[in-house]
Amino acid sequence: MGEAVYGQAVIEERQLLKSLRWYDGFVIALANPGFLIGALGGSIGVLGGWGALTLWGISAAMGVLQNWIYSEQAAMFPDKPGGISLYAHEGWRKYLTLVGPVATFGYWFAWSSVLASFGLLIGGIAQAQWFEGETWTFDTGPVTAGFPHVAAAVLIVAVWLFNIFGVRPALFVGYATGALMMIPLGVFIVLPYLTGDWESSNMTWSVPDWQTAIAWLWIMGWSAYGVEACATFAPEYKDTVRDTTLALRSAAVFSLAVYTLLPLGIGGVMTQEEIGANPYAFYVPAFDQIVGGASNLMVVLLIASLLLSMNTATADGSRALYGIARDGMTIKQLDHLNRFHVPARAMTIDMLINLALVFFVGNILAIYVVGNVGYIMAHVFALSAFVLLRRDRPNWPRPIQLSPLWVPIAIALTAINLFLVVIGVWYTEKIGYGGTKEVLYGLGVLAISILLYVFRRAVQDKQPIRLREDTPAAP
């Protein structure tokens, strides 16, 4: 009888596999240079080379400090998939349980929408480079779709397939695309100074006003803070404490280097006007100028970097959904791992939502704004949770314990990020990515998270809705 119960428990209780090392997490975080590649041209076109370099450097430096803080929280909750949004829940649920679902849905949607936006970007680049004659279109109602939309859909499904068969196939894609991405990074960061293509006169300062600077810092956080993705995989590292810490910190330092050196290197190769006129494809003529005619190779490398970002977004966002379902904050059907020990249902939700974005929204650049409303708020809640956990759970085991100096640093980062959200939302039009409609969409995503939380508690779990929960003093 006991054996039967034991056998049943094994079948029902699947766990995330502990198969990753810290360098696997580092490769997962290599999505961040891909995010920078996607947004750098637009920032230089508005801010100038020096302006973009300064703001990207500030944003990446904040990402480094935040990652150091998240390393303590990751070691506190080594069994929590979902990363920083789950740390926000743990710190805040004593005061307001709604913070958990709001933080997680904001976090998840920002990561998930990468699939649609970068899929369309890859489709557009491929069409311009190799398929100029493919000008056919079809109408979906809201969108006149064409080659880029179909290409995006194929890529979204392909990335989904790589991920649902386990973490190793997805990591293979990550290593392959990450290796390819190192080539353009090396070309743009190092070679211009050796070939004589770098001109200081191309570096300009064109920041029009402080509101524009703050709004850009807000949208830059969508990219520069993304190294925290390493924390999402904490339960899957072989040595949870050591590997999570090394992944978070090494990815943050590498990201800081790229986020300062890439704007400096490529900003001196072309003028602000040249970059601003073609903010996504300007890399091709820049590459040709530095190493000669190799546009086909450059396009392949760009696509590789964007694919890496899509791959990480699928893996990261799905684990966030799985994590909050496991903690009772959204519908219980998402608390499920397939036979390859990955959250396939959450990944499938990601895929379907992004296919809908591709064919019924079409122009995904404004989705950055939609996602960023919740994403930066997730950081606000996670950083403030660090302070709350220090106060409310002083005896909780902390395998990684930062010095007391990090408490005021966390308070300062919380305040800065909250300021960025308020000003960024108010002056969204200065970025050129979206406006009031996109901000309302972002708030709508957060409202849906609350409705799903209420449904989970009241309907599925048949429990009362509690705005506060008692928290344990020790695990």
C-alpha positions, 0 to 999 in steps of 0.5 A: 500500500505504501509503495502504491502511494509512493509511486503515485506521488512520483508520477504527480510531482514533477520538478524542474531539473537541476541541470544548469551551471552558471555559464548556462545562465550567462548564455541565457542572459546574452539576450540582453545585447540583442535587446540593445541592438534592437533599440540602440539606433533609435536612441542614438537618432534622438539623443546623439552618440554621447547622449545614448552612451551616457543613458545606456551606461546609467541604465546598465549600471543600475542593472548591475546593482539590482542584480547584486541585490537579487542574488541575496533573494535568489539564495533565500528562495532557491526553490522559487521559479519565476525570478524577481516577481516571486521575490516581490510576492514574498516581500509584499504578501504580508502587506498586500497580496495583489503585488504578487500577481501584478508584478508577475504579469507585468514581468511576464508580459514584457518578456513574452512580447519580445517574441512578437516584436523581434519576430516581426523585426527579423521578418522585415530585415529578411525581406529587405535583404533577401525577399524584396519581391515578396510583397503579397499581403492579406487582411486579418481585420486590424492588420494588413499582414505580409511576409514579415508577419508570416516569418514572425509566426514561423519563428515564434512556433520554432522557438516554442518547439525548441523550448517545450522539449526541455532546457537542453535544446533551448540552451543549444540554440542559445549557445549557437546564436550567442556565439554568432552574436559575438562577431558583430559585437567584436566588430563594432566594439574593437575594430573601428579604432584599428581600421580608422573608421571611428571619428570623434566628430560623429559622437554628438550630444543631442538630449533635448530636455530632462523629460526626454532623458528620463523617458528614455531611461525608463524604456532603456530599463526594458533592455538593460535590466534584463540580466535578472533573467538568470534568477528565474532559473535558480531552481534549475542550477546544480549548485543553486547558491553558487551558480545563481550568484555567478550567473547574475553577477557575471551577466551584469558585469558583461552587460555593463561593458557591452552597454557602454562600449557598443554605443561608443564604438558604433556611434563613432562610425556613422553620423547621428543623422545616418543612424536615425534615418535607418535605426534598425538596418544601419548596422549593415552599412556600418559593418560594410564600412568597417570590414568591407562588403559582407551585408549577407553575413551581417544580416545573419548575425543580426538575426542570430542575436534577435533569435537569442533574445526570443529564445530567452524570452520564451524560457524566462516568461513561461517560468514566471507564469509557472511560478505564480501558478505554483504559488496560487496567484493565477489559474492552477492549469499553469502549474504544470510541467511536461514530461521534459520538466519544462512549463509547456502550458505556459510556453503555449500561452506565450506562443498563442498571445504572440501570434495574436499580437503579430496578426492583430496588432502588427506594429509591435514597437509600441508593445515595448511601452505596453510591457514596460509599464509592468516590467519596471514596476516589477523591479520597484516591488522586488527591490522594495521587497529586499528591504521588507524581507530584511526587516520582517524575516531577519532570521531567514537563512541567507546563504548570500548576505549583502552588507547593511549598506545595500539596504539604502541602495535598494531604497534609492533604486526603488525610488529612482525606478518609481520616478522613471515609471511616472515620468516615462508614462507621462512623457511617452510621446518623447520616446516615439514608441507609443502613447496613452493608448499603449500605457492603458494597454499596459495597465489593462494587463495588470488589471487582468492579473488581479482578475485571474488571482481572484478567480484562482482563490475564490473559484478554483481554490474556494478560499476567501480573498485575503489582501494580507497573508501571514508569513513564516519566520523561517522556511 
